[in-house]
């Protein structure tokens, strides 16, 4: 069975990034961190709010936005919510 590919997308200075990262680490899943500041202009991952979690190309948390530069993900999920979403 293949391990799910989980991506944590964020921008530097995001006030909610560390909270979501800590939840993922506490759950014990492996994930790739993608800093939007390191991406080229026009990169598709720049069109997400920060933080965003994607599992196997499925949006788990955060939002896709119509313009580059994203924005902030306001409501941070509880650990149990995130665990449940990552299991499906």
N, C-alpha and C positions, 0 to 999 in steps of 0.2 A: 504494500500500500504506500502510495506517495505521500510525503509530508506536505501539508498545505503551505503555500507560499503566502506569507503575511508581510505586508508593507505598512510601515508607519511613516506617513508623509507629514512634514511640518516645515515651518520656517523659523529661523533663528529669532529668539525673543518672544516666541509664542508663550503666553502665560499658562496654557493648559497642556503643552507638550509633555513636560516632565511627569505630570499626574497620570496621563494616559500611558506613557512609557513604563512608569512604576507598576501600573495595573497589569500590563502585558508581562512584565518580568515576574510579578507575583504569581500570575497564572501559570507561568513556566513554559510559555510558547516561544519558539524562536521566530525572529522577525528581522527584516531589513529596515534600517532607518534611511529615509530619503529626505535630505534637506533641500527644500525648494530653492533656496538661495544658490545652491550649487548647480542648478539645472539651467540649460540654455533657454533663452526666450523662445516661447512657442512650444516648449515641452508640455505634453499632455498632463503631467503630474502637477503643473503649475495651476491647473484649473480645479484645484480642490481646496477646501478650507483646511485650516491647521488647528489641531491635528486631525488627520484622516487615517482610517485603517481599512486596508483592502486585503481580502483573502481570496486567492485564486481569481483575481480580476473582478470579484464581487465586492461592492461597497458595503462595509460592515458598520462604519461609523464615520461621520463627517458628511460633507456635501460636495457635490460637483457644482461648479459655478460657471456662468456663461462667459466671464471675462478673465483674463490673466490676472494674477495677483491674489486670487483667492479671498481670504478673510479669515475670521476666527470661527472655530466650532465652539458654540457657547455651552451647551449642555453636555457635561462630561458624564458618561455612563457609569453606573455602579459596577463594581467588579463582577457581581453575579450576572448582570445584564450582558456584559462583554463576554464572559465565559459562555453564556448560552448562545450568543450570536456566533461565536467562533466555532462552536460544536456543530452548527447546522451547515 
